[in-house]
Amino acid sequence: MSYEVNGKTIEATATGYLVDLNDWSEDIAKVIAEAEGIELSGDKAWDIVNYLRDEYLNNNGNQPNERHMVKHFKKVWTDLDKVDTKSLYIYFPKGPAKQAGKIAGLPETKRKGGY
């Protein structure tokens, strides 16, 4: 499988995850999101993608599960009355950890999602 971005072919696994983490850009994220049926509109969707990238790149390959994501965004999204797992699924309905991780260009995680 591959993605076409700005006239360039980006290699991906059979399940749509980037082969090379360094191929990621916001443009490729938009293409992967479109393939997933997601529109990356709004800051919160990008907050999730950027958080996952930051955790992976700067925390020894950590790929947070949904519980850890909720704990993080409770501190960040102070404009919301309540931040819970449902808040994350609004942006990534197939699973915020896995689907957003794919869009973030991270390797496929083998663990089960959620808690």
N, CA and C atoms as an extended XYZ file, in Angstrom:
345
Properties=species:S:1:pos:R:3:atomname:S:1:resname:S:1:resid:I:1 pbc="F F F"
N         0.850       -1.174        0.000 N   MET     1
C         0.000        0.000        0.000 CA  MET     1
C         0.896        1.238        0.000 C   MET     1
N         0.370        2.312       -0.538 N   SER     2
C         1.106        3.571       -0.519 CA  SER     2
C         0.118        4.729       -0.591 C   SER     2
N         0.631        5.916       -0.270 N   TYR     3
C        -0.148        7.146       -0.353 CA  TYR     3
C         0.537        8.076       -1.342 C   TYR     3
N        -0.258        8.829       -2.083 N   GLU     4
C         0.270        9.847       -2.993 CA  GLU     4
C         0.092       11.203       -2.338 C   GLU     4
N         1.200       11.910       -2.128 N   VAL     5
C         1.171       13.210       -1.472 CA  VAL     5
C         2.067       14.167       -2.234 C   VAL     5
N         1.478       15.226       -2.753 N   ASN     6
C         2.234       16.252       -3.479 CA  ASN     6
C         3.133       15.652       -4.562 C   ASN     6
N         2.592       14.684       -5.303 N   GLY     7
C         3.342       14.059       -6.387 CA  GLY     7
C         4.388       13.057       -5.948 C   GLY     7
N         4.407       12.718       -4.672 N   LYS     8
C         5.394       11.778       -4.128 CA  LYS     8
C         4.658       10.551       -3.587 C   LYS     8
N         5.230        9.372       -3.798 N   THR     9
C         4.659        8.131       -3.282 CA  THR     9
C         5.273        7.824       -1.925 C   THR     9
N         4.407        7.659       -0.928 N   ILE    10
C         4.843        7.344        0.435 CA  ILE    10
C         4.440        5.906        0.736 C   ILE    10
N         5.407        5.075        1.051 N   GLU    11
C         5.140        3.663        1.312 CA  GLU    11
C         4.444        3.458        2.654 C   GLU    11
N         3.509        2.518        2.676 N   ALA    12
C         2.775        2.169        3.888 CA  ALA    12
C         2.619        0.655        3.949 C   ALA    12
N         2.335        0.168        5.143 N   THR    13
C         2.096       -1.265        5.321 CA  THR    13
C         0.741       -1.631        4.714 C   THR    13
N         0.434       -2.895        4.697 N   ALA    14
C        -0.850       -3.359        4.162 CA  ALA    14
C        -2.025       -2.782        4.941 C   ALA    14
N        -1.809       -2.422        6.205 N   THR    15
C        -2.882       -1.859        7.025 CA  THR    15
C        -2.883       -0.331        7.018 C   THR    15
N        -2.002        0.290        6.241 N   GLY    16
C        -2.029        1.733        6.063 CA  GLY    16
C        -1.124        2.552        6.961 C   GLY    16
N        -0.277        1.891        7.739 N   TYR    17
C         0.676        2.608        8.602 CA  TYR    17
C         1.937        2.922        7.809 C   TYR    17
N         2.524        4.088        8.045 N   LEU    18
C         3.735        4.468        7.328 CA  LEU    18
C         4.865        3.486        7.608 C   LEU    18
N         5.616        3.167        6.566 N   VAL    19
C         6.779        2.298        6.717 CA  VAL    19
C         7.907        3.076        7.392 C   VAL    19
N         8.090        4.325        6.986 N   ASP    20
C         9.164        5.169        7.520 CA  ASP    20
C         8.551        6.360        8.256 C   ASP    20
N         8.763        6.412        9.554 N   LEU    21
C         8.256        7.491       10.402 CA  LEU    21
C         8.678        8.868        9.885 C   LEU    21
N         9.839        8.935        9.251 N   ASN    22
C        10.358       10.209        8.763 CA  ASN    22
C         9.620       10.741        7.532 C   ASN    22
N         8.764        9.930        6.929 N   ASP    23
C         7.968       10.380        5.779 CA  ASP    23
C         6.789       11.240        6.199 C   ASP    23
N         6.516       11.319        7.499 N   TRP    24
C         5.324       12.014        7.983 CA  TRP    24
C         5.428       13.527        7.804 C   TRP    24
N         4.296       14.115        7.465 N   SER    25
C         4.128       15.567        7.430 CA  SER    25
C         2.643       15.825        7.643 C   SER    25
N         2.286       17.073        7.845 N   GLU    26
C         0.859       17.383        8.001 CA  GLU    26
C         0.095       17.030        6.730 C   GLU    26
N         0.733       17.169        5.579 N   ASP    27
C         0.068       16.816        4.326 CA  ASP    27
C        -0.232       15.321        4.262 C   ASP    27
N         0.731       14.484        4.662 N   ILE    28
C         0.478       13.042        4.661 CA  ILE    28
C        -0.576       12.688        5.712 C   ILE    28
N        -0.569       13.394        6.831 N   ALA    29
C        -1.589       13.158        7.858 CA  ALA    29
C        -2.987       13.398        7.286 C   ALA    29
N        -3.134       14.448        6.505 N   LYS    30
C        -4.435       14.762        5.897 CA  LYS    30
C        -4.858       13.682        4.906 C   LYS    30
N        -3.906       13.148        4.155 N   VAL    31
C        -4.202       12.090        3.184 CA  VAL    31
C        -4.608       10.809        3.905 C   VAL    31
N        -3.880       10.435        4.953 N   ILE    32
C        -4.221        9.234        5.729 CA  ILE    32
C        -5.585        9.425        6.380 C   ILE    32
N        -5.819       10.606        6.936 N   ALA    33
C        -7.108       10.888        7.573 CA  ALA    33
C        -8.248       10.751        6.572 C   ALA    33
N        -8.048       11.263        5.375 N   GLU    34
C        -9.082       11.144        4.340 CA  GLU    34
C        -9.357        9.679        4.023 C   GLU    34
N        -8.295        8.880        3.929 N   ALA    35
C        -8.457        7.445        3.680 CA  ALA    35
C        -9.213        6.761        4.825 C   ALA    35
N        -9.081        7.307        6.028 N   GLU    36
C        -9.768        6.775        7.211 CA  GLU    36
C       -11.182        7.342        7.364 C   GLU    36
N       -11.550        8.279        6.489 N   GLY    37
C       -12.863        8.902        6.586 CA  GLY    37
C       -12.944        9.967        7.665 C   GLY    37
N       -11.800       10.560        7.993 N   ILE    38
C       -11.700       11.566        9.051 CA  ILE    38
C       -11.332       12.907        8.431 C   ILE    38
N       -11.960       13.961        8.924 N   GLU    39
C       -11.545       15.305        8.543 CA  GLU    39
C       -10.838       15.918        9.748 C   GLU    39
N        -9.593       16.285        9.559 N   LEU    40
C        -8.809       16.859       10.652 CA  LEU    40
C        -9.142       18.341       10.799 C   LEU    40
N       -10.348       18.586       11.258 N   SER    41
C       -10.771       19.968       11.442 CA  SER    41
C       -10.729       20.295       12.927 C   SER    41
N       -10.304       21.462       13.218 N   GLY    42
C       -10.254       21.886       14.613 CA  GLY    42
C        -8.944       21.554       15.286 C   GLY    42
N        -8.655       22.347       16.287 N   ASP    43
C        -7.398       22.199       17.008 CA  ASP    43
C        -7.314       20.914       17.813 C   ASP    43
N        -8.430       20.427       18.323 N   LYS    44
C        -8.388       19.261       19.203 CA  LYS    44
C        -7.949       17.994       18.468 C   LYS    44
N        -8.373       17.821       17.243 N   ALA    45
C        -7.917       16.666       16.457 CA  ALA    45
C        -6.403       16.726       16.268 C   ALA    45
N        -5.893       17.914       15.942 N   TRP    46
C        -4.446       18.077       15.772 CA  TRP    46
C        -3.726       17.958       17.114 C   TRP    46
N        -4.374       18.399       18.210 N   ASP    47
C        -3.781       18.215       19.544 CA  ASP    47
C        -3.497       16.744       19.795 C   ASP    47
N        -4.462       15.901       19.449 N   ILE    48
C        -4.310       14.455       19.679 CA  ILE    48
C        -3.177       13.895       18.826 C   ILE    48
N        -3.178       14.222       17.545 N   VAL    49
C        -2.130       13.732       16.635 CA  VAL    49
C        -0.751       14.187       17.118 C   VAL    49
N        -0.624       15.461       17.436 N   ASN    50
C         0.679       15.989       17.864 CA  ASN    50
C         1.115       15.432       19.213 C   ASN    50
N         0.164       15.194       20.112 N   TYR    51
C         0.493       14.583       21.408 CA  TYR    51
C         1.061       13.174       21.196 C   TYR    51
N         0.406       12.387       20.350 N   LEU    52
C         0.887       11.026       20.109 CA  LEU    52
C         2.274       11.036       19.474 C   LEU    52
N         2.501       11.937       18.533 N   ARG    53
C         3.833       12.034       17.918 CA  ARG    53
C         4.884       12.433       18.947 C   ARG    53
N         4.547       13.420       19.766 N   ASP    54
C         5.488       13.880       20.782 CA  ASP    54
C         5.828       12.766       21.764 C   ASP    54
N         4.825       12.034       22.217 N   GLU    55
C         5.069       10.935       23.152 CA  GLU    55
C         5.959        9.861       22.518 C   GLU    55
N         5.697        9.538       21.266 N   TYR    56
C         6.474        8.496       20.606 CA  TYR    56
C         7.914        8.951       20.370 C   TYR    56
N         8.060       10.151       19.852 N   LEU    57
C         9.401       10.631       19.483 CA  LEU    57
C        10.248       11.044       20.677 C   LEU    57
N         9.626       11.544       21.733 N   ASN    58
C        10.382       12.103       22.855 CA  ASN    58
C        10.254       11.325       24.161 C   ASN    58
N         9.602       10.163       24.116 N   ASN    59
C         9.411        9.374       25.327 CA  ASN    59
C         9.629        7.886       25.033 C   ASN    59
N        10.749        7.582       24.390 N   ASN    60
C        11.173        6.199       24.142 CA  ASN    60
C        10.147        5.344       23.417 C   ASN    60
N         9.478        5.901       22.418 N   GLY    61
C         8.521        5.120       21.639 CA  GLY    61
C         7.220        4.837       22.352 C   GLY    61
N         6.893        5.635       23.355 N   ASN    62
C         5.643        5.444       24.095 CA  ASN    62
C         4.451        5.730       23.194 C   ASN    62
N         3.480        4.815       23.214 N   GLN    63
C         2.219        5.006       22.511 CA  GLN    63
C         1.110        4.926       23.553 C   GLN    63
N         0.671        6.080       24.058 N   PRO    64
C        -0.307        6.092       25.152 CA  PRO    64
C        -1.620        5.422       24.780 C   PRO    64
N        -2.200        4.744       25.768 N   ASN    65
C        -3.527        4.198       25.550 CA  ASN    65
C        -4.553        5.289       25.846 C   ASN    65
N        -5.813        4.963       25.673 N   GLU    66
C        -6.863        5.975       25.811 CA  GLU    66
C        -6.940        6.543       27.225 C   GLU    66
N        -6.729        5.719       28.224 N   ARG    67
C        -6.777        6.212       29.606 CA  ARG    67
C        -5.730        7.299       29.834 C   ARG    67
N        -4.515        7.071       29.351 N   HIS    68
C        -3.456        8.061       29.508 CA  HIS    68
C        -3.727        9.311       28.668 C   HIS    68
N        -4.346        9.114       27.520 N   MET    69
C        -4.704       10.251       26.686 CA  MET    69
C        -5.725       11.134       27.399 C   MET    69
N        -6.724       10.517       28.020 N   VAL    70
C        -7.739       11.282       28.752 CA  VAL    70
C        -7.085       12.057       29.891 C   VAL    70
N        -6.200       11.411       30.649 N   LYS    71
C        -5.519       12.096       31.752 CA  LYS    71
C        -4.752       13.316       31.246 C   LYS    71
N        -4.086       13.166       30.120 N   HIS    72
C        -3.329       14.283       29.550 CA  HIS    72
C        -4.261       15.417       29.117 C   HIS    72
N        -5.306       15.088       28.378 N   PHE    73
C        -6.162       16.140       27.823 CA  PHE    73
C        -7.077       16.779       28.856 C   PHE    73
N        -7.283       16.148       29.994 N   LYS    74
C        -8.010       16.816       31.078 CA  LYS    74
C        -7.240       18.054       31.535 C   LYS    74
N        -5.931       17.973       31.473 N   LYS    75
C        -5.082       19.106       31.864 CA  LYS    75
C        -4.982       20.150       30.756 C   LYS    75
N        -5.090       19.724       29.510 N   VAL    76
C        -4.867       20.611       28.367 CA  VAL    76
C        -6.154       21.302       27.908 C   VAL    76
N        -7.229       20.545       27.830 N   TRP    77
C        -8.483       21.081       27.306 CA  TRP    77
C        -9.331       21.651       28.435 C   TRP    77
N        -8.903       22.739       28.967 N   THR    78
C        -9.606       23.356       30.095 CA  THR    78
C       -10.903       24.040       29.670 C   THR    78
N       -11.110       24.209       28.369 N   ASP    79
C       -12.336       24.839       27.888 CA  ASP    79
C       -13.530       23.877       27.874 C   ASP    79
N       -13.286       22.580       28.064 N   LEU    80
C       -14.369       21.598       28.094 CA  LEU    80
C       -14.778       21.316       29.532 C   LEU    80
N       -16.078       21.145       29.738 N   ASP    81
C       -16.570       20.813       31.068 CA  ASP    81
C       -16.107       19.424       31.496 C   ASP    81
N       -16.093       18.503       30.534 N   LYS    82
C       -15.745       17.123       30.844 CA  LYS    82
C       -14.888       16.564       29.717 C   LYS    82
N       -13.788       15.938       30.082 N   VAL    83
C       -12.947       15.242       29.114 CA  VAL    83
C       -12.942       13.779       29.515 C   VAL    83
N       -13.439       12.949       28.603 N   ASP    84
C       -13.460       11.508       28.837 CA  ASP    84
C       -13.161       10.804       27.514 C   ASP    84
N       -13.232        9.500       27.522 N   THR    85
C       -12.926        8.738       26.311 CA  THR    85
C       -13.822        9.150       25.154 C   THR    85
N       -15.090        9.425       25.447 N   LYS    86
C       -16.016        9.852       24.393 CA  LYS    86
C       -15.532       11.129       23.719 C   LYS    86
N       -14.884       11.999       24.479 N   SER    87
C       -14.353       13.243       23.918 CA  SER    87
C       -13.318       12.954       22.832 C   SER    87
N       -12.544       11.897       23.007 N   LEU    88
C       -11.520       11.528       22.028 CA  LEU    88
C       -12.138       10.833       20.816 C   LEU    88
N       -13.168       10.012       21.056 N   TYR    89
C       -13.826        9.280       19.971 CA  TYR    89
C       -14.582       10.211       19.032 C   TYR    89
N       -14.902       11.411       19.460 N   ILE    90
C       -15.549       12.389       18.578 CA  ILE    90
C       -14.654       12.650       17.367 C   ILE    90
N       -13.357       12.702       17.604 N   TYR    91
C       -12.403       13.031       16.548 CA  TYR    91
C       -11.885       11.797       15.812 C   TYR    91
N       -11.803       10.671       16.513 N   PHE    92
C       -11.263        9.438       15.933 CA  PHE    92
C       -12.166        8.262       16.324 C   PHE    92
N       -13.282        8.085       15.607 N   PRO    93
C       -14.305        7.117       15.996 CA  PRO    93
C       -13.873        5.651       15.950 C   PRO    93
N       -12.814        5.324       15.251 N   LYS    94
C       -12.340        3.936       15.211 CA  LYS    94
C       -11.322        3.651       16.301 C   LYS    94
N       -11.148        4.588       17.208 N   GLY    95
C       -10.221        4.406       18.316 CA  GLY    95
C        -9.148        5.461       18.303 C   GLY    95
N        -9.175        6.367       19.265 N   PRO    96
C        -8.227        7.475       19.253 CA  PRO    96
C        -6.765        7.047       19.343 C   PRO    96
N        -6.459        6.005       20.064 N   ALA    97
C        -5.060        5.594       20.179 CA  ALA    97
C        -4.556        5.023       18.849 C   ALA    97
N        -5.324        4.116       18.266 N   LYS    98
C        -4.870        3.459       17.043 CA  LYS    98
C        -5.087        4.314       15.798 C   LYS    98
N        -6.290        4.844       15.627 N   GLN    99
C        -6.574        5.605       14.413 CA  GLN    99
C        -5.772        6.904       14.368 C   GLN    99
N        -5.705        7.612       15.472 N   ALA   100
C        -4.912        8.841       15.508 CA  ALA   100
C        -3.429        8.509       15.386 C   ALA   100
N        -3.005        7.378       15.943 N   GLY   101
C        -1.612        6.950       15.803 CA  GLY   101
C        -1.241        6.697       14.352 C   GLY   101
N        -2.160        6.100       13.605 N   LYS   102
C        -1.922        5.873       12.176 CA  LYS   102
C        -1.779        7.211       11.460 C   LYS   102
N        -2.687        8.129       11.747 N   ILE   103
C        -2.649        9.447       11.113 CA  ILE   103
C        -1.390       10.214       11.528 C   ILE   103
N        -0.909        9.966       12.741 N   ALA   104
C         0.301       10.604       13.242 CA  ALA   104
C         1.570        9.982       12.660 C   ALA   104
N         1.422        8.929       11.854 N   GLY   105
C         2.571        8.310       11.208 CA  GLY   105
C         3.339        7.347       12.087 C   GLY   105
N         2.732        6.923       13.187 N   LEU   106
C         3.409        6.023       14.129 CA  LEU   106
C         3.266        4.573       13.691 C   LEU   106
N         4.150        3.696       14.175 N   PRO   107
C         4.010        2.275       13.867 CA  PRO   107
C         2.723        1.714       14.467 C   PRO   107
N         2.233        0.653       13.857 N   GLU   108
C         1.022        0.006       14.362 CA  GLU   108
C         1.297       -0.602       15.727 C   GLU   108
N         0.426       -0.287       16.672 N   THR   109
C         0.563       -0.867       18.003 CA  THR   109
C        -0.136       -2.216       18.017 C   THR   109
N         0.428       -3.152       18.723 N   LYS   110
C        -0.129       -4.505       18.768 CA  LYS   110
C        -1.026       -4.725       19.982 C   LYS   110
N        -1.046       -3.747       20.899 N   ARG   111
C        -1.889       -3.907       22.079 CA  ARG   111
C        -3.327       -3.600       21.733 C   ARG   111
N        -4.212       -4.051       22.588 N   LYS   112
C        -5.616       -3.743       22.405 CA  LYS   112
C        -5.837       -2.311       22.863 C   LYS   112
N        -6.773       -1.617       22.250 N   GLY   113
C        -7.041       -0.223       22.568 CA  GLY   113
C        -7.746       -0.069       23.901 C   GLY   113
N        -7.967        1.148       24.285 N   GLY   114
C        -8.726        1.447       25.502 CA  GLY   114
C        -7.905        1.313       26.751 C   GLY   114
N        -8.497        0.763       27.769 N   TYR   115
C        -7.890        0.688       29.070 CA  TYR   115
C        -7.110       -0.577       29.216 C   TYR   115
